[in-house]
Amino acid sequence: MTKNRVVITGLGVITPIGNNVSTFWNHLISGKSGVGQITAFDTTDFPVRIAAEVTDFDPLNYIEKKEARKMDRNVQFAVAAAQQAIKDAGLELNQIDPERFGVYIGSGIGGLNTYEEQFKVLLNRGPRRVSPFTIPMMITNMAAGQVSIRFGAKGPNSTSVTACASGTHCIGDAFRLLKYGDADVMLAGGTEATITPFAFAGFSSMGALSTQNDNPTKASRPFDRERDGFVMGEGAGVLVLETLDHALKRGANIIAEIAGYGMTADAYHLTSPDPTGDGPARSMKKAYEEAGLNATDVDYINAHGTSTQLNEKYETLAIKRAFGEHAYQLAVSSNKSMIGHLLGAAGGVEAVATALTLKHQIIPPTINYENPDPDCDLDYVPNEARKACVRTAISNSLGFGGHNASILLKAYEEVSQ
């Protein structure tokens, strides 16, 4: 079977540090934090009052008012990011085969804003006042559905709901479809909008969130010894993926290549990572092996790096298991130090960041790294971005339930025929 090379030709983001790719990237490499006091709801009775919110987002810049009212916030983010990515790729939709144009966009939770709002209507005003759009606004697959409707993508269409690994699973699955010839073009990534009372009550009860309410920009501190929980974020990241042949035929600008994908399960615990690091290690190893590479060929890892005590300890261990002594030669950093944890959107936004790292040869920093942790003894690119030769990079996403996903990106190189 002929296997296609797969390339990235377009990027789009909605994030807490910028609602377009250039702003996002400039803030990311300058170490800007997007964390602040929550404005979305009254936090008076909540133990956690900080988050990384998307600001200055107007869905009407992308969507007609009538249609926007039928979309949950997470779907609006996805449509906006997809529209940006299509424009960035220079895709002329009337010139591609719609039946070979697909959408894989994941979300960990889906339309939680809609769920909460309409449940209040049910309790306070009765069942007859619940919106008829409640279900299609709430269900988790609707970001992929709405994007396909809006842009006429009639090819493969699906949604991965694997908690914080959702976006990366969608990109990896889309990569495989293209690799094996089931599509020519895919929009892939993740979206999430869960800065809501219900989400914060639930995550706070778990003890998963940072409680550094008085110093929000310092609260997300992956790999730092004083980390005390993740900071919730929101947003979307969508990439245009194409077979190399399709991209070349239309003269596309190629940003990077996707060459490997790993997915595994811990089979260990609902929320805690396996203390051996086995699952993520196998995921990373599968990604570089599919790409036909050795451990020593990888230059950089965009870590899951959530700012929780257990994740960083065991993700570091997993990197050592997957790379051996080469682990100490790798650069490792966490975008979540600046944008918070975007849950199902994390993999989409972090894949965009990884592609830009390859394009610009600059590694974004892990900010707020002040107190070394003896359990985390790798090179975490502390506090300042770094110019470096990055030819190959892995982006990790590790989700509740033990879901692990890794994608391997390469700097694009032409191969003579």
LINSUL-V407578 format. One line per field, one symbol per residue. burial: 1 if it has 24 or more other C-alpha atoms within 12 Angstrom, else 0. A space follows every 50 residues. Layout:
# LINSUL-V407578
burial = ???
This chain:
# LINSUL-V407578
burial = 00011111111111111111100111111111111111000000001111 11111010100110000101111111111111111111101010010101 11111111111111111100000000000000010111111111111101 11111111111111111111111111111011111111111111111011 00110001111110011111111111111111111111111111111000 01111111111111110000111111111111111111111010101111 11111111111111111111111000110111111111111111111111 11111111111111111110000001111111111100011111111111 11111111111100000
